Amino acid sequence: MARNNKILVPAARKELDVLKGRVMKAKGYKVNGADTNAVKYEVASEQGITLNKGYNGQLTSEQAGKIGGPIGGNMVKEMVKMAQDSMRQK
């Protein structure tokens, strides 16, 4: 079953992409400007997982997690750090 990653605040898309690029670049991944989507192919390659452009319904849950986990997990860690820094400033 396909999952629709719907952003609750569509206006946040650009800033989420900027955050993804910054976080993944800091982790040593190649990030090409605004095309932060390309980093998932680099992560997949590191994991030995074939990721096609477009539909990837053949992936197991484990494989998808190995690709998305490092990306989303690092983004969440950075957002928590940003929130903590913001609270310290108050």
TORVO-296448 format. One record per residue (C-alpha): residue number from 1; x, y, z; residue in one letter. Coordinates in nm, 3 decimals, padded with zeros to 5 digits. Example, Ala and Ser with C-alpha at 12.3 -4.5 7.8 and 13.67 -1.06 7.14 Angstrom:
REC   nr        u        v        w  rest
REC    1   01.230  -00.450   00.780     A
REC    2   01.367  -00.106   00.714     S
# end
This chain:
REC   nr        u        v        w  rest
REC    1   00.000   00.000   00.000     M
REC    2   00.144   00.335  -00.101     A
REC    3   00.184   00.596   00.167     R
REC    4   00.114   00.958   00.093     N
REC    5   00.362   01.179   00.277     N
REC    6   00.133   01.474   00.315     K
REC    7   00.280   01.780   00.478     I
REC    8   00.032   01.931   00.722     L
REC    9   00.157   02.283   00.643     V
REC   10   00.224   02.287   00.267     P
REC   11   00.402   02.623   00.294     A
REC   12   00.671   02.445   00.500     A
REC   13   00.786   02.225   00.207     R
REC   14   01.065   02.460   00.098     K
REC   15   01.205   02.500   00.449     E
REC   16   01.186   02.123   00.510     L
REC   17   01.389   02.069   00.192     D
REC   18   01.643   02.328   00.311     V
REC   19   01.665   02.151   00.648     L
REC   20   01.707   01.812   00.478     K
REC   21   01.986   01.947   00.260     G
REC   22   02.168   02.110   00.552     R
REC   23   02.140   01.804   00.777     V
REC   24   02.243   01.551   00.515     M
REC   25   02.531   01.769   00.395     K
REC   26   02.655   01.789   00.755     A
REC   27   02.643   01.407   00.763     K
REC   28   02.874   01.395   00.460     G
REC   29   02.623   01.333   00.182     Y
REC   30   02.633   01.511  -00.152     K
REC   31   02.348   01.758  -00.180     V
REC   32   02.284   01.933  -00.511     N
REC   33   02.129   02.266  -00.421     G
REC   34   01.751   02.241  -00.418     A
REC   35   01.746   01.873  -00.526     D
REC   36   01.758   01.723  -00.178     T
REC   37   01.556   01.426  -00.304     N
REC   38   01.871   01.285  -00.467     A
REC   39   02.027   01.207  -00.129     V
REC   40   01.791   00.910  -00.084     K
REC   41   01.958   00.740  -00.381     Y
REC   42   02.299   00.787  -00.218     E
REC   43   02.170   00.641   00.110     V
REC   44   02.012   00.348  -00.077     A
REC   45   02.337   00.282  -00.262     S
REC   46   02.532   00.277   00.066     E
REC   47   02.286   00.021   00.201     Q
REC   48   02.315  -00.195  -00.113     G
REC   49   01.951  -00.131  -00.201     I
REC   50   01.840  -00.068  -00.559     T
REC   51   01.616   00.236  -00.568     L
REC   52   01.447   00.326  -00.895     N
REC   53   01.323   00.665  -01.005     K
REC   54   00.946   00.662  -00.957     G
REC   55   00.764   00.361  -00.812     Y
REC   56   00.952   00.134  -00.569     N
REC   57   00.677  -00.099  -00.452     G
REC   58   00.919  -00.392  -00.456     Q
REC   59   01.100  -00.260  -00.148     L
REC   60   01.044  -00.436   00.180     T
REC   61   00.958  -00.233   00.489     S
REC   62   01.306  -00.304   00.620     E
REC   63   01.470  -00.170   00.304     Q
REC   64   01.255   00.143   00.301     A
REC   65   01.343   00.203   00.666     G
REC   66   01.714   00.171   00.594     K
REC   67   01.679   00.445   00.335     I
REC   68   01.435   00.681   00.504     G
REC   69   01.550   00.626   00.862     G
REC   70   01.885   00.802   00.837     P
REC   71   01.729   01.094   00.650     I
REC   72   01.419   01.146   00.865     G
REC   73   01.592   01.050   01.188     G
REC   74   01.864   01.307   01.140     N
REC   75   01.608   01.571   01.046     M
REC   76   01.410   01.502   01.366     V
REC   77   01.728   01.519   01.577     K
REC   78   01.808   01.858   01.424     E
REC   79   01.453   01.988   01.481     M
REC   80   01.469   01.881   01.847     V
REC   81   01.805   02.057   01.882     K
REC   82   01.658   02.371   01.722     M
REC   83   01.363   02.365   01.964     A
REC   84   01.593   02.318   02.263     Q
REC   85   01.812   02.610   02.150     D
REC   86   01.501   02.824   02.106     S
REC   87   01.379   02.741   02.457     M
REC   88   01.720   02.826   02.607     R
REC   89   01.702   03.172   02.453     Q
REC   90   01.375   03.253   02.633     K
# end
